[in-house]
Amino acid sequence: MLVDLLVTALGLALLVGGGDAVVRGASALATRLGVPPVAVGLTVVAFGTSAPELAVNLTAALHGSTSLAFGSIVGSNLANIGLIVGAAALVSPLAIHDVIIRREVPMMLLASLVALCVGADALLAGGRPDAFDRADGLVLLLLFCVFAYYTLGDLAARGDAHADPERAAAVRMPRAIAQTVGGLVGLAAGGATTVEGATGVASALGISDDVIGFTLVAVGTSLPELTASVMATWRGHTDLAVANVVGSNIFNLLFVLGLTSTVATVPLPPGGVTDLVAVVLFSLVLLGVSLSQGHRIIRGEAVALLAAYAGYLGYRLL
């Protein structure tokens, strides 16, 4: 089992390093194009930091470890709201950009509700086993296309107004491209390594793949979001921190889960519907705290988010 733990740690290190390189390279490219910070958070940073989840889940699906895939997606989304927003707001109260409250958080809530509806087949589809099949995946991908259309359209509309010729001229395009490509290679290698190590640990301990995915892999692949959000908050870019989490959750549910379930059917493990309900509830809580305190998440709310995440994680493990 020690070897499996070391393999898992190596995979997570590759994922974190690759995700960081992707974010740095893609952010530099975005600066060259004059993209505003909140739009960077919703697109480049969010999608870049979600690339580990994409790598892990596609690799898991191709290897038949679909329970690991479901656990890592749902666990990552819960960690993004409870752990990452909570940790970032402890560093400094988070000011929420109007466009995030008005459009992006409701979109995240809608994505969570749709995922619950298409996954809870036993309850909503005449008693069939709970699963995400290819048709469900196509529904999620279609909804992602709608999200991408509006977000990228808004990004294009704001680009010229936020352009900074001096900063854009300072970007070295070959270096930015090399970082992005190198990060993607690291993510691909890390995805394969993490799945191999995590499934080995699960087998050695007699723990199901979905629990390993929900805890070890989910938190591990959320480290890029945690790093990006805490550092953004530390540097005063609180709108970037929240945008990163919201965009990442939308990307995970609609694109990562959608694409994974078109590759292979993703059955829900025992307790899977409860996990999806928890994702909906956490999304509602994030919307509520975003609307309170003058559109700011204060430290008291951060403690509540962290406690809620720790409580649900403990319940899930037991």
Disulfide bonds with the S-S distance in Angstrom:
none
